[in-house]
Amino acid sequence: MTIPQEQFDDLLHRTALAALFYYPEIVLEDGDFDLQKDIAYCMEPVAGLPDDDADRVRDAVGRVIVNPTTHRSQLLEIVIELAPDPSED
C-alpha cells in the first residue's frame, strides 16, 4: 500500500506542532502528559505503513518531538525514502 505524499506532509505538520508545544518541564508539571499519545497522534496519517517502517517513523517522531533540532533531518530522510516519487503523479 502506497501512502500519498499528502499524508506524509500531515505527519510532518503534526510532528512539528507536537514539538512546538513540548518542553522538558511538561513531564514534571503535567501528570497527564504522555509522549506516546503525541506520537500516536502524529502517526495517524500514515497508519497503513508496514510495521518495520512504522517503527522507524514512530521512533524518529518521538525524537523530533523531544529534540527537533537534533533529529528532524533523520525524520525527513525517512519520509523522503518512504513517500512516493513526485514524478509518479
C-alpha positions in Angstrom: 0.0 0.0 0.0 1.4 3.3 -1.1 0.8 6.2 1.3 0.2 9.5 -0.6 2.6 12.4 -0.2 -0.2 14.5 1.5 -0.4 12.0 4.4 3.4 12.2 4.9 3.0 16.0 4.9 0.3 15.7 7.5 2.7 13.6 9.6 5.3 16.3 9.4 2.9 19.0 10.3 1.6 17.1 13.3 5.1 16.3 14.5 6.1 20.0 14.2 3.1 21.1 16.2 3.8 18.5 18.9 7.4 19.6 19.0 6.4 23.2 19.3 4.3 22.6 22.4 6.7 20.2 24.0 9.1 21.4 26.7 11.0 19.2 29.2 9.3 20.5 32.3 5.9 19.4 31.0 6.7 15.9 32.2 7.1 17.2 35.7 4.4 19.8 35.7 1.6 17.9 33.9 0.9 14.5 35.3 -1.4 13.8 32.3 1.3 14.4 29.6 2.1 11.3 27.6 4.6 11.4 24.8 3.2 8.2 23.4 -0.1 9.9 22.8 1.6 12.7 20.9 3.4 10.1 18.8 0.2 8.2 18.1 -1.5 11.4 17.0 1.4 12.2 14.7 1.3 8.7 13.2 -2.4 8.7 12.4 -2.0 9.9 8.7 0.4 7.1 7.9 -1.4 4.3 9.7 -1.1 2.0 6.7 2.7 1.7 6.8 4.2 -1.7 7.2 5.3 -2.5 10.8 9.0 -2.1 10.2 8.6 1.3 8.5 6.1 2.4 11.1 8.5 1.5 13.9 11.3 3.6 12.2 8.9 6.6 11.7 7.5 6.3 15.2 11.0 6.3 16.8 12.0 9.3 14.7 8.8 11.2 15.5 9.4 10.8 19.2 12.9 12.0 18.9 11.8 15.1 16.9 9.2 16.0 19.4 11.7 16.0 22.3 14.7 17.5 20.4 13.7 18.8 16.9 17.0 20.5 16.1 19.0 17.3 16.5 16.6 14.8 14.9 14.5 16.5 12.3 16.8 15.6 9.4 16.5 11.9 10.3 12.7 12.1 10.1 12.9 13.9 6.8 15.2 11.3 5.4 12.8 8.5 6.3 9.8 10.4 4.9 11.7 11.0 1.6 12.6 7.3 1.4 9.0 6.1 2.1 7.0 8.8 0.2 6.0 8.2 -3.4 8.3 9.7 -6.0 6.7 13.1 -7.0 7.4 12.3 -10.7 4.9 9.4 -10.5 2.0 11.9 -10.2 
